[in-house]
Amino acid sequence: MRNLSVKTFQYVSSIVIILYFFTFAGCNNELERLEDYLVEFATVIKQGTNYIFKLDNGTILTPAGSVNFNGDTGDRVILNWIPTNDNIVNINSVSAIYTGNIQNEGYPNLYVNDPVKIQSIWVGGEYLNMILEIEYHSIQHSIGVLRDMESQSTDLYFAHSSNNDPEGYPQIMYASFLISSLRNTNNTTHMPFNLYINTDKGIRHFQLTLK
């Protein structure tokens, strides 16, 4: 499993969050409406020194100007952007998140299931997306998704090791796993799978579908 540097992002997102902010202007208490913006998971596409971003619904967003970001094609990010009448958009911020793949080897020998709290789990495009809460102090945690290759069904297990991190405080963790490898020749349009995650309340079982 790859190491995860735990970070707290300013934006706690679900599948798509639309935030509206209003400010009071002057002593007449008239409302001044600021621009709406969206916060979504997206995939990075690097073109030379420039970046474009692909949303999980397939939409390609081209930044109107330079982007304060350093990454590679295939990286997953939380994208804060302002909608426009076309797909050339203003980007408020780009925050890198953990990006991984399904591991076909290692279960059950490498399966460590230190508990997490679940905020949101969903399939978007070719990705399994997660917003989780862990207790973090100072040591990097490790995460991964392992597939049970002996199972007759498609069973995935979320692995999480605290690596003996001392007792700390809650941190939000974002992760996105490419799951296109789950497709097979007999079922290319809808691929159901099971996901098992150990939480502070025990093992949770999710039945999901890669479309």
C-alpha angles and dihedrals in degrees: 000000000000120000118255121213101211114228133175111227122207092230120063103199137186120193091307125350123195112196124195122195127188130188131196112244122203128332094297090074094231113164118242112201118216123208118286117239137188130222115205144152111256142173122241121236112188118206109184105299093340132083136214125184132223118209120214091254089061097257114143116217121199116198115237091221142003119317125222095228139108116200147110138254110285096030115132121227143173104245122203108194143159116235119235136180090271136026095269097099142175113251117212096183144342119209121187118228134190110287122193146155135232111274112219092189130057105051121153099359096058096035111123116171111189104170126263135182117243122225100165140348126182145146114245119179107312095341140092104217126199139186108190139167122226135173108249133181115158112313123089114251124220125224138175144149115244126195122217100227092186094061121100089219128051103269123177126188123202108223121203128174122184088199088224092300108177120249107287139148137295117283129181113236124196121199137170126191126195106231102174088112088073091073118103135189093257097054115029101151105047121022113180118202141171124237123197122195128176111226136177086268097048136270115341120203120207125189108207138167132220106213 
